[in-house]
């Protein structure tokens, strides 16, 4: 009944390095998409928002710095954590990377253990459930370790899909998720499910959340999707 795997976009133009990184990330349980240049990275982000981006600085067509700058100026992508990878170790380069909006800066060569630790640190900020943190909003609490959901003093019974939907919404209260984004987060990118299925499970989640009284906390945004609060 756990939430979908955190989704990481790996942007690295060197094939061998890209595959080594992807292998280690997937071994840690992450869902990895690969881009071999900056332009491809921008296209993949437009298709589906990742939870985190690992971005090489020096790339053909569009540099990592420019990719980061573009993403951090857009409303829908500015909060996605970006870890910049670079062989440039001078302080001025580190400062430039961070000032462009990168959330972390890792100098090559680096240890894989260190990089994985930094990935988990950034994910704890945007996907707290992935590290076992408790989630709450108003009078709703969700214990990710014991898989229990309460509203006020009442324990709620949720199906596995409704539980994952609630985790996704609780991790980012107020954010509007499109149906396609909810499909990616809850069902996974490799599973085909009709977007109308999202509406069915949202209806079930609403029923469970209001089963002991209280207002419906899920907001429908016409033409956009759903949000908590």
C-alpha positions as CSV (number, residue, x, y, z in Angstrom):
1,X,0.0,0.0,0.0
2,X,3.1,2.3,-0.3
3,X,3.1,5.3,-2.5
4,X,4.5,5.1,-5.9
5,X,8.3,5.2,-6.2
6,X,9.8,8.7,-6.3
7,X,10.5,9.6,-9.9
8,X,13.9,11.0,-10.9
9,X,14.9,12.5,-14.2
10,X,18.6,11.8,-14.9
11,X,20.1,14.2,-17.4
12,X,23.6,13.1,-18.4
13,X,25.1,13.2,-21.9
14,X,27.9,10.6,-21.3
15,X,26.3,7.2,-21.9
16,X,28.4,5.1,-19.6
17,X,28.0,7.5,-16.7
18,X,24.3,7.8,-17.4
19,X,23.8,4.0,-17.1
20,X,25.9,3.7,-14.0
21,X,23.9,6.4,-12.3
22,X,20.6,5.0,-13.5
23,X,21.6,1.5,-12.2
24,X,22.4,2.8,-8.8
25,X,19.3,4.9,-8.5
26,X,17.1,2.0,-9.6
27,X,18.8,-0.2,-7.1
28,X,17.8,2.3,-4.4
29,X,14.1,1.9,-5.5
30,X,13.8,5.0,-7.6
31,X,11.8,5.2,-10.9
32,X,14.4,6.7,-13.3
33,X,13.9,8.4,-16.6
34,X,16.9,9.3,-18.7
35,X,17.7,12.3,-20.9
36,X,21.0,12.6,-22.9
37,X,20.8,16.4,-23.4
38,X,19.2,19.5,-22.1
39,X,16.6,19.8,-24.8
40,X,15.4,16.2,-24.2
41,X,15.2,17.0,-20.5
42,X,12.9,20.0,-21.1
43,X,10.6,17.8,-23.2
44,X,10.5,15.0,-20.6
45,X,9.6,17.4,-17.8
46,X,6.8,18.8,-20.0
47,X,5.4,15.2,-20.4
48,X,5.5,14.4,-16.7
49,X,6.9,16.3,-13.7
50,X,9.6,14.3,-11.9
51,X,10.1,14.5,-8.1
52,X,13.8,15.3,-8.5
53,X,16.2,16.1,-11.3
54,X,19.9,15.1,-11.4
55,X,21.4,17.4,-14.0
56,X,24.9,17.5,-15.6
57,X,26.3,21.0,-16.1
58,X,28.3,20.4,-19.3
59,X,26.0,19.2,-22.1
60,X,25.5,19.8,-25.8
61,X,22.6,21.7,-27.3
62,X,21.4,23.1,-23.9
63,X,23.7,23.3,-20.8
64,X,22.6,22.1,-17.4
65,X,22.8,25.7,-16.1
66,X,20.3,26.8,-18.8
67,X,18.0,23.9,-18.2
68,X,18.0,24.7,-14.5
69,X,17.4,28.4,-15.2
70,X,14.4,27.7,-17.4
71,X,12.8,25.2,-14.9
72,X,13.3,27.5,-11.9
73,X,11.5,30.4,-13.7
74,X,8.4,28.3,-14.4
75,X,5.6,28.1,-11.9
76,X,4.9,24.4,-12.4
77,X,8.6,23.3,-12.1
78,X,10.3,25.8,-9.8
79,X,9.9,23.6,-6.7
80,X,11.4,20.4,-8.3
81,X,14.7,19.8,-6.5
82,X,17.7,20.0,-8.9
83,X,21.0,18.4,-8.0
84,X,23.7,19.7,-10.3
85,X,26.7,17.5,-11.3
86,X,29.8,19.2,-12.5
87,X,33.6,18.7,-12.9
88,X,33.9,22.4,-12.2
89,X,35.1,22.6,-8.6
90,X,36.0,26.3,-8.3
91,X,33.9,28.2,-5.7
92,X,32.7,30.6,-8.3
93,X,31.2,27.7,-10.3
94,X,29.5,26.3,-7.3
95,X,28.0,29.7,-6.5
96,X,26.9,30.2,-10.1
97,X,25.1,26.8,-10.0
98,X,23.3,27.5,-6.8
99,X,22.4,31.0,-7.8
100,X,20.8,29.6,-11.0
101,X,18.5,27.7,-8.7
102,X,20.1,24.3,-8.2
103,X,19.2,22.9,-4.8
104,X,22.5,21.0,-4.4
105,X,25.8,20.9,-6.3
106,X,28.0,17.8,-6.5
107,X,31.5,18.0,-7.9
108,X,32.9,15.1,-10.0
109,X,34.3,12.7,-9.1
110,X,31.9,11.9,-6.3
111,X,31.1,8.8,-4.3
112,X,27.9,7.1,-5.2
113,X,27.0,6.8,-1.5
114,X,27.3,10.5,-1.1
115,X,25.1,11.2,-4.1
116,X,22.4,8.8,-3.0
117,X,22.4,10.5,0.5
118,X,21.9,13.9,-1.2
119,X,19.1,12.5,-3.3
120,X,17.3,11.2,-0.2
121,X,17.8,14.5,1.6
122,X,16.2,16.4,-1.3
123,X,13.3,13.9,-1.6
124,X,12.5,14.1,2.1
125,X,11.6,17.7,1.5
126,X,9.2,17.1,-1.5
127,X,8.2,13.4,-0.8
128,X,8.2,13.1,3.0
129,X,6.3,9.8,2.8
130,X,9.2,8.2,1.1
131,X,11.2,8.5,4.3
132,X,8.4,7.3,6.6
133,X,7.4,10.7,7.8
134,X,3.9,11.2,9.2
135,X,1.7,13.5,7.1
136,X,-1.1,15.8,8.2
137,X,-3.5,18.4,6.9
138,X,-6.2,20.1,9.1
139,X,-7.7,17.2,11.1
140,X,-6.4,14.5,8.8
141,X,-3.3,12.5,9.8
142,X,-1.6,9.7,8.0
143,X,1.0,7.4,9.6
144,X,3.1,6.2,6.7
145,X,4.9,3.5,8.8
146,X,1.7,1.9,10.2
147,X,-0.5,2.8,7.2
148,X,-3.2,4.3,9.3
149,X,-5.3,7.3,8.5
150,X,-7.3,9.3,11.0
151,X,-9.7,12.2,10.7
152,X,-10.2,13.9,14.1
153,X,-10.7,10.9,16.4
154,X,-11.9,8.5,13.8
155,X,-9.7,5.9,12.0
156,X,-10.6,5.7,8.3
157,X,-10.6,2.6,6.2
158,X,-9.0,3.2,2.8
159,X,-8.3,0.9,-0.1
160,X,-4.7,0.7,-1.4
161,X,-5.3,3.1,-4.3
162,X,-7.2,5.6,-2.2
163,X,-4.4,5.5,0.4
164,X,-1.8,6.3,-2.3
165,X,-3.9,9.1,-3.6
166,X,-4.2,10.6,-0.2
167,X,-0.4,10.3,0.4
168,X,0.2,12.2,-2.9
169,X,-2.3,15.0,-2.0
170,X,-1.0,15.3,1.6
171,X,2.6,15.6,0.6
172,X,1.7,18.9,-1.3
173,X,-1.4,20.5,0.2
174,X,-2.8,23.2,-2.1
175,X,-1.0,21.9,-5.2
176,X,-3.4,21.1,-8.1
177,X,-2.6,17.7,-9.6
178,X,-3.9,16.9,-13.1
179,X,-5.4,13.5,-13.7
180,X,-2.3,12.5,-15.7
181,X,0.0,13.6,-12.8
182,X,-2.0,11.6,-10.4
183,X,-1.8,8.6,-12.7
184,X,2.0,8.9,-12.8
185,X,2.3,9.3,-9.0
186,X,-0.3,6.7,-7.9
187,X,-0.4,4.1,-10.6
188,X,3.0,4.6,-12.1
189,X,4.2,5.7,-15.6
190,X,4.3,2.2,-17.1
191,X,0.7,1.2,-16.3
192,X,-2.1,2.2,-18.6
193,X,-5.2,3.4,-16.8
194,X,-7.9,5.6,-18.2
195,X,-7.9,9.1,-16.7
196,X,-11.6,8.6,-15.7
197,X,-10.4,6.0,-13.2
198,X,-8.8,8.8,-11.2
199,X,-12.3,10.4,-10.8
200,X,-13.7,7.1,-9.5
201,X,-11.0,6.7,-6.9
202,X,-11.2,10.4,-5.9
203,X,-14.9,9.9,-5.3
204,X,-14.1,6.8,-3.1
205,X,-11.5,8.8,-1.2
206,X,-14.0,11.7,-0.6
207,X,-16.5,9.2,0.7
208,X,-14.0,7.8,3.1
209,X,-12.8,11.2,4.3
210,X,-16.4,12.4,5.0
211,X,-17.7,9.0,6.4
212,X,-17.7,10.4,10.0
213,X,-18.8,13.9,9.1
214,X,-16.8,17.0,8.2
215,X,-16.4,18.9,5.0
216,X,-15.0,17.4,1.8
217,X,-11.3,18.6,1.9
218,X,-10.6,17.7,-1.8
219,X,-11.1,20.6,-4.2
220,X,-12.0,20.0,-7.9
221,X,-10.3,22.6,-10.2
222,X,-12.3,22.6,-13.4
223,X,-10.2,21.8,-16.4
224,X,-7.1,21.2,-14.2
225,X,-7.5,18.4,-11.7
226,X,-7.7,18.0,-7.9
227,X,-6.1,19.6,-4.8
228,X,-6.2,19.1,-1.1
229,X,-7.5,22.3,0.4
